[in-house]
Amino acid sequence: MSVSQSPNLTHNLNVAQAEGVRQTAVVAAAGNVASIRSAEVQFHITCRSSAITNGVSPSSHIYALRGLGQAY
C-alpha cells in the first residue's frame, strides 16, 4: 500500500485515491500479470503527474516507472 507523507495535502489525497484505484485493478486482474503491471504503471503515472502539479518531487515515481520499463 502506497501512502504519501509530503507536506502537500492535495498530493497526499491524490496518491491515496490512486492507490485505491490500483488495488481495485489488481484484484480485478485476478493474477493476470500484464493487467497488474498496467495498473502499477498507471498508478505511478498518476502520482508522478500529481507530484509535478503540486510541487512535490516526482523522483520516486519516475524511478518506479523506469523499473517497470517505462521511459519517463
PQR file of N, CA, C, O and H, with PARSE charges and radii, in Angstrom:
ATOM      1  N   MET A   1       0.847  -1.179   0.000 -0.4000 1.5000
ATOM      2  CA  MET A   1       0.000   0.000   0.000 -0.0000 2.0000
ATOM      3  C   MET A   1       0.889   1.238   0.000  0.5500 1.7000
ATOM      4  O   MET A   1       1.822   1.355   0.795 -0.5500 1.4000
ATOM      5  N   SER A   2       0.581   2.148  -0.901 -0.4000 1.5000
ATOM      6  CA  SER A   2       1.359   3.382  -1.017 -0.0000 2.0000
ATOM      7  C   SER A   2       0.678   4.524  -0.286  0.5500 1.7000
ATOM      8  O   SER A   2      -0.532   4.726  -0.393 -0.5500 1.4000
ATOM      9  H   SER A   2      -0.177   2.053  -1.546  0.4000 1.0000
ATOM     10  N   VAL A   3       1.477   5.254   0.449 -0.4000 1.5000
ATOM     11  CA  VAL A   3       0.990   6.421   1.170 -0.0000 2.0000
ATOM     12  C   VAL A   3       1.999   7.534   0.949  0.5500 1.7000
ATOM     13  O   VAL A   3       3.207   7.314   1.027 -0.5500 1.4000
ATOM     14  H   VAL A   3       2.460   5.090   0.535  0.4000 1.0000
ATOM     15  N   SER A   4       1.500   8.719   0.674 -0.4000 1.5000
ATOM     16  CA  SER A   4       2.378   9.872   0.536 -0.0000 2.0000
ATOM     17  C   SER A   4       2.321  10.691   1.816  0.5500 1.7000
ATOM     18  O   SER A   4       1.242  10.975   2.335 -0.5500 1.4000
ATOM     19  H   SER A   4       0.518   8.898   0.611  0.4000 1.0000
ATOM     20  N   GLN A   5       3.472  11.061   2.311 -0.4000 1.5000
ATOM     21  CA  GLN A   5       3.527  11.881   3.516 -0.0000 2.0000
ATOM     22  C   GLN A   5       4.224  13.212   3.223  0.5500 1.7000
ATOM     23  O   GLN A   5       4.999  13.720   4.032 -0.5500 1.4000
ATOM     24  H   GLN A   5       4.348  10.830   1.890  0.4000 1.0000
ATOM     25  N   SER A   6       3.924  13.756   2.046 -0.4000 1.5000
ATOM     26  CA  SER A   6       4.500  15.048   1.692 -0.0000 2.0000
ATOM     27  C   SER A   6       3.775  16.154   2.460  0.5500 1.7000
ATOM     28  O   SER A   6       2.703  15.918   3.018 -0.5500 1.4000
ATOM     29  H   SER A   6       3.294  13.342   1.389  0.4000 1.0000
ATOM     30  N   PRO A   7       4.338  17.330   2.490 -0.5600 1.5000
ATOM     31  CA  PRO A   7       3.657  18.447   3.142  0.2800 2.0000
ATOM     32  C   PRO A   7       2.469  18.963   2.320  0.5500 1.7000
ATOM     33  O   PRO A   7       1.701  19.799   2.797 -0.5500 1.4000
ATOM     34  N   ASN A   8       2.317  18.464   1.081 -0.4000 1.5000
ATOM     35  CA  ASN A   8       1.233  18.906   0.219 -0.0000 2.0000
ATOM     36  C   ASN A   8       0.038  17.960   0.361  0.5500 1.7000
ATOM     37  O   ASN A   8       0.075  16.830  -0.124 -0.5500 1.4000
ATOM     38  H   ASN A   8       2.941  17.785   0.694  0.4000 1.0000
ATOM     39  N   LEU A   9      -1.010  18.422   1.022 -0.4000 1.5000
ATOM     40  CA  LEU A   9      -2.168  17.565   1.293 -0.0000 2.0000
ATOM     41  C   LEU A   9      -2.904  17.146   0.031  0.5500 1.7000
ATOM     42  O   LEU A   9      -3.437  16.038  -0.033 -0.5500 1.4000
ATOM     43  H   LEU A   9      -1.040  19.341   1.416  0.4000 1.0000
ATOM     44  N   THR A  10      -2.942  18.018  -0.977 -0.4000 1.5000
ATOM     45  CA  THR A  10      -3.607  17.662  -2.230 -0.0000 2.0000
ATOM     46  C   THR A  10      -2.907  16.474  -2.877  0.5500 1.7000
ATOM     47  O   THR A  10      -3.560  15.537  -3.337 -0.5500 1.4000
ATOM     48  H   THR A  10      -2.509  18.918  -0.925  0.4000 1.0000
ATOM     49  N   HIS A  11      -1.604  16.514  -2.910 -0.4000 1.5000
ATOM     50  CA  HIS A  11      -0.841  15.397  -3.475 -0.0000 2.0000
ATOM     51  C   HIS A  11      -1.082  14.129  -2.653  0.5500 1.7000
ATOM     52  O   HIS A  11      -1.288  13.056  -3.221 -0.5500 1.4000
ATOM     53  H   HIS A  11      -1.074  17.275  -2.536  0.4000 1.0000
ATOM     54  N   ASN A  12      -1.058  14.241  -1.353 -0.4000 1.5000
ATOM     55  CA  ASN A  12      -1.291  13.077  -0.494 -0.0000 2.0000
ATOM     56  C   ASN A  12      -2.649  12.437  -0.788  0.5500 1.7000
ATOM     57  O   ASN A  12      -2.761  11.213  -0.854 -0.5500 1.4000
ATOM     58  H   ASN A  12      -0.891  15.112  -0.892  0.4000 1.0000
ATOM     59  N   LEU A  13      -3.675  13.266  -0.964 -0.4000 1.5000
ATOM     60  CA  LEU A  13      -5.003  12.749  -1.280 -0.0000 2.0000
ATOM     61  C   LEU A  13      -5.035  12.112  -2.660  0.5500 1.7000
ATOM     62  O   LEU A  13      -5.678  11.080  -2.854 -0.5500 1.4000
ATOM     63  H   LEU A  13      -3.584  14.261  -0.911  0.4000 1.0000
ATOM     64  N   ASN A  14      -4.344  12.720  -3.621 -0.4000 1.5000
ATOM     65  CA  ASN A  14      -4.285  12.141  -4.968 -0.0000 2.0000
ATOM     66  C   ASN A  14      -3.623  10.766  -4.951  0.5500 1.7000
ATOM     67  O   ASN A  14      -4.082   9.843  -5.624 -0.5500 1.4000
ATOM     68  H   ASN A  14      -3.822  13.558  -3.463  0.4000 1.0000
ATOM     69  N   VAL A  15      -2.557  10.631  -4.189 -0.4000 1.5000
ATOM     70  CA  VAL A  15      -1.865   9.340  -4.091 -0.0000 2.0000
ATOM     71  C   VAL A  15      -2.777   8.307  -3.421  0.5500 1.7000
ATOM     72  O   VAL A  15      -2.835   7.157  -3.857 -0.5500 1.4000
ATOM     73  H   VAL A  15      -2.183  11.380  -3.642  0.4000 1.0000
ATOM     74  N   ALA A  16      -3.474   8.706  -2.386 -0.4000 1.5000
ATOM     75  CA  ALA A  16      -4.389   7.786  -1.707 -0.0000 2.0000
ATOM     76  C   ALA A  16      -5.489   7.314  -2.648  0.5500 1.7000
ATOM     77  O   ALA A  16      -5.841   6.135  -2.661 -0.5500 1.4000
ATOM     78  H   ALA A  16      -3.426   9.640  -2.032  0.4000 1.0000
ATOM     79  N   GLN A  17      -6.026   8.231  -3.428 -0.4000 1.5000
ATOM     80  CA  GLN A  17      -7.072   7.865  -4.383 -0.0000 2.0000
ATOM     81  C   GLN A  17      -6.512   6.935  -5.466  0.5500 1.7000
ATOM     82  O   GLN A  17      -7.144   5.942  -5.825 -0.5500 1.4000
ATOM     83  H   GLN A  17      -5.740   9.189  -3.418  0.4000 1.0000
ATOM     84  N   ALA A  18      -5.338   7.259  -5.975 -0.4000 1.5000
ATOM     85  CA  ALA A  18      -4.708   6.417  -6.997 -0.0000 2.0000
ATOM     86  C   ALA A  18      -4.406   5.022  -6.451  0.5500 1.7000
ATOM     87  O   ALA A  18      -4.506   4.033  -7.177 -0.5500 1.4000
ATOM     88  H   ALA A  18      -4.824   8.066  -5.683  0.4000 1.0000
ATOM     89  N   GLU A  19      -4.041   4.945  -5.183 -0.4000 1.5000
ATOM     90  CA  GLU A  19      -3.777   3.648  -4.556 -0.0000 2.0000
ATOM     91  C   GLU A  19      -5.050   2.807  -4.495  0.5500 1.7000
ATOM     92  O   GLU A  19      -5.006   1.598  -4.723 -0.5500 1.4000
ATOM     93  H   GLU A  19      -3.960   5.748  -4.593  0.4000 1.0000
ATOM     94  N   GLY A  20      -6.168   3.432  -4.191 -0.4000 1.5000
ATOM     95  CA  GLY A  20      -7.439   2.711  -4.182 -0.0000 2.0000
ATOM     96  C   GLY A  20      -7.791   2.166  -5.553  0.5500 1.7000
ATOM     97  O   GLY A  20      -8.254   1.032  -5.675 -0.5500 1.4000
ATOM     98  H   GLY A  20      -6.204   4.414  -4.005  0.4000 1.0000
ATOM     99  N   VAL A  21      -7.574   2.962  -6.576 -0.4000 1.5000
ATOM    100  CA  VAL A  21      -7.823   2.527  -7.951 -0.0000 2.0000
ATOM    101  C   VAL A  21      -6.881   1.383  -8.312  0.5500 1.7000
ATOM    102  O   VAL A  21      -7.298   0.400  -8.925 -0.5500 1.4000
ATOM    103  H   VAL A  21      -7.197   3.883  -6.477  0.4000 1.0000
ATOM    104  N   ARG A  22      -5.609   1.511  -7.930 -0.4000 1.5000
ATOM    105  CA  ARG A  22      -4.625   0.458  -8.210 -0.0000 2.0000
ATOM    106  C   ARG A  22      -5.008  -0.856  -7.550  0.5500 1.7000
ATOM    107  O   ARG A  22      -4.937  -1.914  -8.175 -0.5500 1.4000
ATOM    108  H   ARG A  22      -5.270   2.309  -7.432  0.4000 1.0000
ATOM    109  N   GLN A  23      -5.414  -0.790  -6.285 -0.4000 1.5000
ATOM    110  CA  GLN A  23      -5.805  -2.007  -5.573 -0.0000 2.0000
ATOM    111  C   GLN A  23      -7.007  -2.674  -6.224  0.5500 1.7000
ATOM    112  O   GLN A  23      -7.042  -3.897  -6.365 -0.5500 1.4000
ATOM    113  H   GLN A  23      -5.472   0.069  -5.777  0.4000 1.0000
ATOM    114  N   THR A  24      -7.985  -1.883  -6.618 -0.4000 1.5000
ATOM    115  CA  THR A  24      -9.175  -2.424  -7.277 -0.0000 2.0000
ATOM    116  C   THR A  24      -8.794  -3.105  -8.583  0.5500 1.7000
ATOM    117  O   THR A  24      -9.290  -4.189  -8.890 -0.5500 1.4000
ATOM    118  H   THR A  24      -7.957  -0.890  -6.504  0.4000 1.0000
ATOM    119  N   ALA A  25      -7.911  -2.469  -9.355 -0.4000 1.5000
ATOM    120  CA  ALA A  25      -7.481  -3.034 -10.636 -0.0000 2.0000
ATOM    121  C   ALA A  25      -6.699  -4.329 -10.444  0.5500 1.7000
ATOM    122  O   ALA A  25      -6.858  -5.275 -11.215 -0.5500 1.4000
ATOM    123  H   ALA A  25      -7.508  -1.588  -9.105  0.4000 1.0000
ATOM    124  N   VAL A  26      -5.860  -4.369  -9.423 -0.4000 1.5000
ATOM    125  CA  VAL A  26      -5.071  -5.580  -9.162 -0.0000 2.0000
ATOM    126  C   VAL A  26      -5.984  -6.735  -8.766  0.5500 1.7000
ATOM    127  O   VAL A  26      -5.786  -7.862  -9.221 -0.5500 1.4000
ATOM    128  H   VAL A  26      -5.731  -3.601  -8.797  0.4000 1.0000
ATOM    129  N   VAL A  27      -6.967  -6.475  -7.937 -0.4000 1.5000
ATOM    130  CA  VAL A  27      -7.913  -7.527  -7.550 -0.0000 2.0000
ATOM    131  C   VAL A  27      -8.692  -8.014  -8.771  0.5500 1.7000
ATOM    132  O   VAL A  27      -8.884  -9.216  -8.955 -0.5500 1.4000
ATOM    133  H   VAL A  27      -7.128  -5.560  -7.567  0.4000 1.0000
ATOM    134  N   ALA A  28      -9.137  -7.074  -9.599 -0.4000 1.5000
ATOM    135  CA  ALA A  28      -9.908  -7.433 -10.803 -0.0000 2.0000
ATOM    136  C   ALA A  28      -9.049  -8.193 -11.804  0.5500 1.7000
ATOM    137  O   ALA A  28      -9.578  -8.979 -12.590 -0.5500 1.4000
ATOM    138  H   ALA A  28      -8.981  -6.098  -9.450  0.4000 1.0000
ATOM    139  N   ALA A  29      -7.741  -7.980 -11.793 -0.4000 1.5000
ATOM    140  CA  ALA A  29      -6.846  -8.650 -12.739 -0.0000 2.0000
ATOM    141  C   ALA A  29      -6.754 -10.146 -12.483  0.5500 1.7000
ATOM    142  O   ALA A  29      -6.391 -10.905 -13.382 -0.5500 1.4000
ATOM    143  H   ALA A  29      -7.311  -7.342 -11.154  0.4000 1.0000
ATOM    144  N   ALA A  30      -7.070 -10.571 -11.295 -0.4000 1.5000
ATOM    145  CA  ALA A  30      -7.112 -11.995 -10.932 -0.0000 2.0000
ATOM    146  C   ALA A  30      -5.861 -12.755 -11.383  0.5500 1.7000
ATOM    147  O   ALA A  30      -5.956 -13.841 -11.954 -0.5500 1.4000
ATOM    148  H   ALA A  30      -7.364  -9.955 -10.565  0.4000 1.0000
ATOM    149  N   GLY A  31      -4.700 -12.177 -11.121 -0.4000 1.5000
ATOM    150  CA  GLY A  31      -3.456 -12.869 -11.417 -0.0000 2.0000
ATOM    151  C   GLY A  31      -2.916 -12.646 -12.817  0.5500 1.7000
ATOM    152  O   GLY A  31      -1.855 -13.175 -13.147 -0.5500 1.4000
ATOM    153  H   GLY A  31      -4.622 -11.294 -10.657  0.4000 1.0000
ATOM    154  N   ASN A  32      -3.601 -11.887 -13.646 -0.4000 1.5000
ATOM    155  CA  ASN A  32      -3.116 -11.586 -14.989 -0.0000 2.0000
ATOM    156  C   ASN A  32      -1.963 -10.594 -14.866  0.5500 1.7000
ATOM    157  O   ASN A  32      -2.173  -9.425 -14.541 -0.5500 1.4000
ATOM    158  H   ASN A  32      -4.463 -11.457 -13.378  0.4000 1.0000
ATOM    159  N   VAL A  33      -0.753 -11.064 -15.127 -0.4000 1.5000
ATOM    160  CA  VAL A  33       0.451 -10.274 -14.885 -0.0000 2.0000
ATOM    161  C   VAL A  33       0.455  -8.984 -15.711  0.5500 1.7000
ATOM    162  O   VAL A  33       0.837  -7.932 -15.199 -0.5500 1.4000
ATOM    163  H   VAL A  33      -0.583 -12.013 -15.391  0.4000 1.0000
ATOM    164  N   ALA A  34       0.044  -9.048 -16.959 -0.4000 1.5000
ATOM    165  CA  ALA A  34       0.037  -7.857 -17.811 -0.0000 2.0000
ATOM    166  C   ALA A  34      -0.921  -6.799 -17.269  0.5500 1.7000
ATOM    167  O   ALA A  34      -0.616  -5.607 -17.299 -0.5500 1.4000
ATOM    168  H   ALA A  34      -0.266  -9.903 -17.375  0.4000 1.0000
ATOM    169  N   SER A  35      -2.061  -7.228 -16.782 -0.4000 1.5000
ATOM    170  CA  SER A  35      -3.041  -6.286 -16.226 -0.0000 2.0000
ATOM    171  C   SER A  35      -2.544  -5.674 -14.923  0.5500 1.7000
ATOM    172  O   SER A  35      -2.749  -4.487 -14.672 -0.5500 1.4000
ATOM    173  H   SER A  35      -2.310  -8.197 -16.758  0.4000 1.0000
ATOM    174  N   ILE A  36      -1.898  -6.476 -14.106 -0.4000 1.5000
ATOM    175  CA  ILE A  36      -1.342  -5.969 -12.849 -0.0000 2.0000
ATOM    176  C   ILE A  36      -0.236  -4.964 -13.141  0.5500 1.7000
ATOM    177  O   ILE A  36      -0.175  -3.912 -12.506 -0.5500 1.4000
ATOM    178  H   ILE A  36      -1.732  -7.441 -14.311  0.4000 1.0000
ATOM    179  N   ARG A  37       0.634  -5.275 -14.092 -0.4000 1.5000
ATOM    180  CA  ARG A  37       1.701  -4.358 -14.474 -0.0000 2.0000
ATOM    181  C   ARG A  37       1.118  -3.054 -14.998  0.5500 1.7000
ATOM    182  O   ARG A  37       1.616  -1.974 -14.679 -0.5500 1.4000
ATOM    183  H   ARG A  37       0.584  -6.130 -14.608  0.4000 1.0000
ATOM    184  N   SER A  38       0.079  -3.151 -15.789 -0.4000 1.5000
ATOM    185  CA  SER A  38      -0.579  -1.953 -16.321 -0.0000 2.0000
ATOM    186  C   SER A  38      -1.143  -1.090 -15.192  0.5500 1.7000
ATOM    187  O   SER A  38      -1.045   0.136 -15.238 -0.5500 1.4000
ATOM    188  H   SER A  38      -0.325  -4.028 -16.048  0.4000 1.0000
ATOM    189  N   ALA A  39      -1.727  -1.724 -14.187 -0.4000 1.5000
ATOM    190  CA  ALA A  39      -2.252  -0.987 -13.034 -0.0000 2.0000
ATOM    191  C   ALA A  39      -1.129  -0.283 -12.281  0.5500 1.7000
ATOM    192  O   ALA A  39      -1.293   0.851 -11.830 -0.5500 1.4000
ATOM    193  H   ALA A  39      -1.806  -2.720 -14.150  0.4000 1.0000
ATOM    194  N   GLU A  40       0.010  -0.958 -12.145 -0.4000 1.5000
ATOM    195  CA  GLU A  40       1.159  -0.359 -11.462 -0.0000 2.0000
ATOM    196  C   GLU A  40       1.686   0.840 -12.240  0.5500 1.7000
ATOM    197  O   GLU A  40       1.990   1.882 -11.658 -0.5500 1.4000
ATOM    198  H   GLU A  40       0.143  -1.879 -12.511  0.4000 1.0000
ATOM    199  N   VAL A  41       1.793   0.690 -13.555 -0.4000 1.5000
ATOM    200  CA  VAL A  41       2.275   1.787 -14.392 -0.0000 2.0000
ATOM    201  C   VAL A  41       1.332   2.979 -14.280  0.5500 1.7000
ATOM    202  O   VAL A  41       1.778   4.111 -14.093 -0.5500 1.4000
ATOM    203  H   VAL A  41       1.547  -0.156 -14.028  0.4000 1.0000
ATOM    204  N   GLN A  42       0.039   2.730 -14.392 -0.4000 1.5000
ATOM    205  CA  GLN A  42      -0.929   3.825 -14.330 -0.0000 2.0000
ATOM    206  C   GLN A  42      -0.890   4.526 -12.975  0.5500 1.7000
ATOM    207  O   GLN A  42      -1.019   5.748 -12.902 -0.5500 1.4000
ATOM    208  H   GLN A  42      -0.324   1.810 -14.544  0.4000 1.0000
ATOM    209  N   PHE A  43      -0.714   3.760 -11.911 -0.4000 1.5000
ATOM    210  CA  PHE A  43      -0.596   4.341 -10.574 -0.0000 2.0000
ATOM    211  C   PHE A  43       0.568   5.329 -10.517  0.5500 1.7000
ATOM    212  O   PHE A  43       0.412   6.457 -10.051 -0.5500 1.4000
ATOM    213  H   PHE A  43      -0.609   2.768 -11.970  0.4000 1.0000
ATOM    214  N   HIS A  44       1.723   4.899 -10.989 -0.4000 1.5000
ATOM    215  CA  HIS A  44       2.899   5.759 -10.906 -0.0000 2.0000
ATOM    216  C   HIS A  44       2.822   6.952 -11.855  0.5500 1.7000
ATOM    217  O   HIS A  44       3.351   8.020 -11.548 -0.5500 1.4000
ATOM    218  H   HIS A  44       1.850   3.982 -11.368  0.4000 1.0000
ATOM    219  N   ILE A  45       2.175   6.783 -12.994 -0.4000 1.5000
ATOM    220  CA  ILE A  45       1.969   7.919 -13.896 -0.0000 2.0000
ATOM    221  C   ILE A  45       1.078   8.954 -13.217  0.5500 1.7000
ATOM    222  O   ILE A  45       1.364  10.151 -13.264 -0.5500 1.4000
ATOM    223  H   ILE A  45       1.746   5.915 -13.244  0.4000 1.0000
ATOM    224  N   THR A  46       0.014   8.500 -12.593 -0.4000 1.5000
ATOM    225  CA  THR A  46      -0.899   9.406 -11.891 -0.0000 2.0000
ATOM    226  C   THR A  46      -0.183  10.131 -10.760  0.5500 1.7000
ATOM    227  O   THR A  46      -0.330  11.343 -10.605 -0.5500 1.4000
ATOM    228  H   THR A  46      -0.218   7.528 -12.555  0.4000 1.0000
ATOM    229  N   CYS A  47       0.585   9.399  -9.975 -0.4000 1.5000
ATOM    230  CA  CYS A  47       1.309  10.002  -8.849 -0.0000 2.0000
ATOM    231  C   CYS A  47       2.388  10.965  -9.333  0.5500 1.7000
ATOM    232  O   CYS A  47       2.597  12.019  -8.731 -0.5500 1.4000
ATOM    233  H   CYS A  47       0.704   8.414 -10.100  0.4000 1.0000
ATOM    234  N   ARG A  48       3.071  10.609 -10.414 -0.4000 1.5000
ATOM    235  CA  ARG A  48       4.086  11.495 -10.983 -0.0000 2.0000
ATOM    236  C   ARG A  48       3.456  12.803 -11.432  0.5500 1.7000
ATOM    237  O   ARG A  48       3.990  13.880 -11.167 -0.5500 1.4000
ATOM    238  H   ARG A  48       2.901   9.753 -10.903  0.4000 1.0000
ATOM    239  N   SER A  49       2.331  12.709 -12.107 -0.4000 1.5000
ATOM    240  CA  SER A  49       1.637  13.915 -12.572 -0.0000 2.0000
ATOM    241  C   SER A  49       1.186  14.779 -11.400  0.5500 1.7000
ATOM    242  O   SER A  49       1.318  16.002 -11.435 -0.5500 1.4000
ATOM    243  H   SER A  49       1.897  11.834 -12.323  0.4000 1.0000
ATOM    244  N   SER A  50       0.657  14.144 -10.373 -0.4000 1.5000
ATOM    245  CA  SER A  50       0.227  14.882  -9.184 -0.0000 2.0000
ATOM    246  C   SER A  50       1.410  15.564  -8.515  0.5500 1.7000
ATOM    247  O   SER A  50       1.314  16.715  -8.090 -0.5500 1.4000
ATOM    248  H   SER A  50       0.549  13.150 -10.345  0.4000 1.0000
ATOM    249  N   ALA A  51       2.516  14.857  -8.423 -0.4000 1.5000
ATOM    250  CA  ALA A  51       3.701  15.434  -7.784 -0.0000 2.0000
ATOM    251  C   ALA A  51       4.163  16.680  -8.541  0.5500 1.7000
ATOM    252  O   ALA A  51       4.439  17.715  -7.935 -0.5500 1.4000
ATOM    253  H   ALA A  51       2.595  13.922  -8.768  0.4000 1.0000
ATOM    254  N   ILE A  52       4.242  16.573  -9.848 -0.4000 1.5000
ATOM    255  CA  ILE A  52       4.681  17.710 -10.657 -0.0000 2.0000
ATOM    256  C   ILE A  52       3.710  18.877 -10.510  0.5500 1.7000
ATOM    257  O   ILE A  52       4.131  20.020 -10.329 -0.5500 1.4000
ATOM    258  H   ILE A  52       4.017  15.733 -10.340  0.4000 1.0000
ATOM    259  N   THR A  53       2.427  18.594 -10.587 -0.4000 1.5000
ATOM    260  CA  THR A  53       1.403  19.633 -10.484 -0.0000 2.0000
ATOM    261  C   THR A  53       1.420  20.327  -9.132  0.5500 1.7000
ATOM    262  O   THR A  53       1.167  21.528  -9.037 -0.5500 1.4000
ATOM    263  H   THR A  53       2.085  17.665 -10.734  0.4000 1.0000
ATOM    264  N   ASN A  54       1.722  19.563  -8.083 -0.4000 1.5000
ATOM    265  CA  ASN A  54       1.639  20.094  -6.725 -0.0000 2.0000
ATOM    266  C   ASN A  54       2.990  20.467  -6.118  0.5500 1.7000
ATOM    267  O   ASN A  54       3.079  20.713  -4.915 -0.5500 1.4000
ATOM    268  H   ASN A  54       1.928  18.588  -8.159  0.4000 1.0000
ATOM    269  N   GLY A  55       4.029  20.510  -6.927 -0.4000 1.5000
ATOM    270  CA  GLY A  55       5.328  20.963  -6.445 -0.0000 2.0000
ATOM    271  C   GLY A  55       6.042  19.993  -5.524  0.5500 1.7000
ATOM    272  O   GLY A  55       6.800  20.407  -4.647 -0.5500 1.4000
ATOM    273  H   GLY A  55       3.956  20.310  -7.904  0.4000 1.0000
ATOM    274  N   VAL A  56       5.803  18.700  -5.719 -0.4000 1.5000
ATOM    275  CA  VAL A  56       6.444  17.663  -4.916 -0.0000 2.0000
ATOM    276  C   VAL A  56       7.406  16.912  -5.841  0.5500 1.7000
ATOM    277  O   VAL A  56       7.137  16.792  -7.036 -0.5500 1.4000
ATOM    278  H   VAL A  56       5.188  18.363  -6.432  0.4000 1.0000
ATOM    279  N   SER A  57       8.492  16.421  -5.321 -0.4000 1.5000
ATOM    280  CA  SER A  57       9.445  15.688  -6.157 -0.0000 2.0000
ATOM    281  C   SER A  57       8.803  14.416  -6.721  0.5500 1.7000
ATOM    282  O   SER A  57       8.264  13.603  -5.969 -0.5500 1.4000
ATOM    283  H   SER A  57       8.710  16.519  -4.350  0.4000 1.0000
ATOM    284  N   PRO A  58       8.862  14.248  -8.038 -0.5600 1.5000
ATOM    285  CA  PRO A  58       8.304  13.049  -8.663  0.2800 2.0000
ATOM    286  C   PRO A  58       9.333  11.918  -8.787  0.5500 1.7000
ATOM    287  O   PRO A  58       9.045  10.902  -9.420 -0.5500 1.4000
ATOM    288  N   SER A  59      10.511  12.072  -8.204 -0.4000 1.5000
ATOM    289  CA  SER A  59      11.617  11.147  -8.453 -0.0000 2.0000
ATOM    290  C   SER A  59      11.302   9.693  -8.107  0.5500 1.7000
ATOM    291  O   SER A  59      11.698   8.797  -8.852 -0.5500 1.4000
ATOM    292  H   SER A  59      10.745  12.897  -7.691  0.4000 1.0000
ATOM    293  N   SER A  60      10.618   9.437  -7.029 -0.4000 1.5000
ATOM    294  CA  SER A  60      10.340   8.039  -6.662 -0.0000 2.0000
ATOM    295  C   SER A  60       9.413   7.376  -7.683  0.5500 1.7000
ATOM    296  O   SER A  60       9.531   6.181  -7.951 -0.5500 1.4000
ATOM    297  H   SER A  60      10.296  10.165  -6.424  0.4000 1.0000
ATOM    298  N   HIS A  61       8.501   8.150  -8.244 -0.4000 1.5000
ATOM    299  CA  HIS A  61       7.579   7.582  -9.236 -0.0000 2.0000
ATOM    300  C   HIS A  61       8.265   7.412 -10.588  0.5500 1.7000
ATOM    301  O   HIS A  61       7.986   6.457 -11.313 -0.5500 1.4000
ATOM    302  H   HIS A  61       8.406   9.122  -8.026  0.4000 1.0000
ATOM    303  N   ILE A  62       9.152   8.325 -10.921 -0.4000 1.5000
ATOM    304  CA  ILE A  62       9.929   8.176 -12.155 -0.0000 2.0000
ATOM    305  C   ILE A  62      10.821   6.940 -12.046  0.5500 1.7000
ATOM    306  O   ILE A  62      10.929   6.166 -12.998 -0.5500 1.4000
ATOM    307  H   ILE A  62       9.379   9.100 -10.332  0.4000 1.0000
ATOM    308  N   TYR A  63      11.449   6.756 -10.909 -0.4000 1.5000
ATOM    309  CA  TYR A  63      12.292   5.590 -10.673 -0.0000 2.0000
ATOM    310  C   TYR A  63      11.472   4.302 -10.797  0.5500 1.7000
ATOM    311  O   TYR A  63      11.919   3.337 -11.416 -0.5500 1.4000
ATOM    312  H   TYR A  63      11.362   7.384 -10.136  0.4000 1.0000
ATOM    313  N   ALA A  64      10.274   4.292 -10.207 -0.4000 1.5000
ATOM    314  CA  ALA A  64       9.399   3.117 -10.282 -0.0000 2.0000
ATOM    315  C   ALA A  64       8.968   2.852 -11.729  0.5500 1.7000
ATOM    316  O   ALA A  64       8.925   1.702 -12.165 -0.5500 1.4000
ATOM    317  H   ALA A  64       9.912   5.077  -9.704  0.4000 1.0000
ATOM    318  N   LEU A  65       8.653   3.907 -12.461 -0.4000 1.5000
ATOM    319  CA  LEU A  65       8.252   3.737 -13.863 -0.0000 2.0000
ATOM    320  C   LEU A  65       9.399   3.155 -14.688  0.5500 1.7000
ATOM    321  O   LEU A  65       9.181   2.282 -15.528 -0.5500 1.4000
ATOM    322  H   LEU A  65       8.688   4.842 -12.107  0.4000 1.0000
ATOM    323  N   ARG A  66      10.595   3.627 -14.453 -0.4000 1.5000
ATOM    324  CA  ARG A  66      11.759   3.076 -15.174 -0.0000 2.0000
ATOM    325  C   ARG A  66      11.934   1.607 -14.829  0.5500 1.7000
ATOM    326  O   ARG A  66      12.276   0.798 -15.691 -0.5500 1.4000
ATOM    327  H   ARG A  66      10.772   4.336 -13.770  0.4000 1.0000
ATOM    328  N   GLY A  67      11.701   1.264 -13.580 -0.4000 1.5000
ATOM    329  CA  GLY A  67      11.781  -0.129 -13.165 -0.0000 2.0000
ATOM    330  C   GLY A  67      10.729  -1.012 -13.819  0.5500 1.7000
ATOM    331  O   GLY A  67      10.914  -2.220 -13.965 -0.5500 1.4000
ATOM    332  H   GLY A  67      11.423   1.921 -12.879  0.4000 1.0000
ATOM    333  N   LEU A  68       9.631  -0.396 -14.207 -0.4000 1.5000
ATOM    334  CA  LEU A  68       8.561  -1.117 -14.902 -0.0000 2.0000
ATOM    335  C   LEU A  68       8.734  -1.054 -16.419  0.5500 1.7000
ATOM    336  O   LEU A  68       7.857  -1.476 -17.173 -0.5500 1.4000
ATOM    337  H   LEU A  68       9.480   0.586 -14.088  0.4000 1.0000
ATOM    338  N   GLY A  69       9.883  -0.518 -16.856 -0.4000 1.5000
ATOM    339  CA  GLY A  69      10.173  -0.484 -18.276 -0.0000 2.0000
ATOM    340  C   GLY A  69       9.600   0.692 -19.025  0.5500 1.7000
ATOM    341  O   GLY A  69       9.533   0.678 -20.254 -0.5500 1.4000
ATOM    342  H   GLY A  69      10.596  -0.175 -16.243  0.4000 1.0000
ATOM    343  N   GLN A  70       9.183   1.715 -18.295 -0.4000 1.5000
ATOM    344  CA  GLN A  70       8.616   2.921 -18.918 -0.0000 2.0000
ATOM    345  C   GLN A  70       9.674   4.016 -18.963  0.5500 1.7000
ATOM    346  O   GLN A  70      10.442   4.180 -18.015 -0.5500 1.4000
ATOM    347  H   GLN A  70       9.237   1.727 -17.296  0.4000 1.0000
ATOM    348  N   ALA A  71       9.715   4.756 -20.049 -0.4000 1.5000
ATOM    349  CA  ALA A  71      10.699   5.830 -20.204 -0.0000 2.0000
ATOM    350  C   ALA A  71      10.083   7.158 -19.788  0.5500 1.7000
ATOM    351  O   ALA A  71       9.383   7.800 -20.572 -0.5500 1.4000
ATOM    352  H   ALA A  71       9.091   4.623 -20.820  0.4000 1.0000
ATOM    353  N   TYR A  72      10.348   7.567 -18.542 -0.4000 1.5000
ATOM    354  CA  TYR A  72       9.859   8.852 -18.037 -0.0000 2.0000
ATOM    355  C   TYR A  72      10.986   9.602 -17.413  0.5500 1.7000
ATOM    356  O   TYR A  72      10.791  10.714 -16.923 -0.5500 1.4000
ATOM    357  H   TYR A  72      10.917   7.045 -17.906  0.4000 1.0000
TER
END
